[in-house]
Amino acid sequence: MTRILAFAGKKQSGKNSCCSFLHGYQMRSYNVIDGFDLSADGHLVIDTVSVDENGEKKTTKGALDVTRTDLEFGMWAAESMWPLWDGHLSQDSSRHLD
């Protein structure tokens, strides 16, 4: 069964922040990521692992923009995220619910 969750509201009411939280929550619950936070402006921040110049792994935080459309992100998301959770964000102000 497909379930759709929609948010409506005025600008700056937290719609994008809510979607960012849900993306992080779902990815963590499916073990795609270890943890997540939201930045002060509501963007999704996840734990990332990088290797420094000495070859040692270092865990830091990095922003994850789930609305990216580039090929690298699309390939990762098609394998890791979209089969489990596919969120769409529409900011079209011409759509109104009466």
C-alpha positions as CSV (number, residue, x, y, z in Angstrom):
1,M,0.0,0.0,0.0
2,T,1.3,3.4,-1.0
3,R,1.1,6.1,1.6
4,I,1.4,9.8,0.9
5,L,2.1,12.4,3.5
6,A,1.6,16.1,2.5
7,F,2.4,19.3,4.2
8,A,0.8,22.6,3.6
9,G,1.5,26.0,5.2
10,K,2.8,29.5,4.9
11,K,6.4,30.3,4.2
12,Q,8.8,29.6,7.1
13,S,6.3,27.4,8.9
14,G,8.6,24.3,8.9
15,K,7.5,22.2,6.0
16,N,11.0,21.7,4.6
17,S,12.4,21.0,8.1
18,C,9.7,18.4,8.7
19,C,10.6,16.7,5.4
20,S,14.3,16.8,6.2
21,F,13.6,15.2,9.6
22,L,11.5,12.5,8.0
23,H,14.2,11.7,5.4
24,G,16.8,11.4,8.2
25,Y,14.5,9.3,10.4
26,Q,13.7,6.9,7.6
27,M,17.3,6.6,6.5
28,R,18.4,5.9,10.0
29,S,15.6,3.4,10.6
30,Y,16.7,1.5,7.5
31,N,20.4,1.7,8.6
32,V,21.4,3.8,5.5
33,I,23.0,6.3,7.9
34,D,24.2,6.1,11.5
35,G,22.7,9.3,12.7
36,F,21.4,12.7,11.7
37,D,20.6,16.2,12.9
38,L,18.9,19.2,11.5
39,S,20.9,22.4,11.0
40,A,19.6,25.7,12.5
41,D,18.0,26.5,9.1
42,G,16.3,23.0,8.9
43,H,18.7,21.2,6.5
44,L,19.5,17.5,7.0
45,V,22.9,16.9,8.5
46,I,24.3,13.4,8.6
47,D,27.4,11.7,9.9
48,T,30.1,11.3,7.2
49,V,33.3,9.3,7.2
50,S,36.4,10.7,5.4
51,V,40.0,9.6,5.2
52,D,42.6,12.3,6.2
53,E,46.1,12.7,4.7
54,N,47.5,10.2,7.1
55,G,45.0,7.5,6.0
56,E,43.0,7.6,9.2
57,K,39.2,7.6,9.2
58,K,37.5,10.7,10.6
59,T,33.8,11.1,11.3
60,T,32.4,14.5,10.7
61,K,29.0,16.0,9.9
62,G,27.9,17.0,6.5
63,A,24.7,18.4,4.9
64,L,22.7,16.0,2.7
65,D,20.5,17.7,0.1
66,V,18.0,15.1,-0.8
67,T,16.6,17.3,-3.6
68,R,19.9,17.1,-5.7
69,T,19.5,16.1,-9.3
70,D,23.1,15.3,-10.3
71,L,24.1,11.8,-11.6
72,E,26.3,10.9,-8.6
73,F,23.5,11.5,-6.1
74,G,21.0,9.8,-8.3
75,M,23.1,6.7,-8.5
76,W,23.6,6.6,-4.7
77,A,19.9,7.4,-4.0
78,A,18.6,4.8,-6.5
79,E,20.5,2.1,-4.7
80,S,20.4,3.3,-1.1
81,M,17.5,5.6,-0.5
82,W,14.7,5.5,-3.1
83,P,13.8,1.8,-2.7
84,L,13.0,2.5,0.9
85,W,11.8,6.0,1.0
86,D,11.1,8.5,-1.8
87,G,10.2,12.0,-0.7
88,H,9.2,14.7,-3.1
89,L,9.2,18.4,-2.4
90,S,7.0,20.7,-4.4
91,Q,7.2,24.4,-3.8
92,D,4.8,25.4,-6.6
93,S,2.8,28.3,-5.2
94,S,0.3,27.9,-8.1
95,R,-1.1,24.8,-6.5
96,H,-3.9,25.5,-4.0
97,L,-6.2,23.2,-2.1
98,D,-9.7,24.6,-1.7
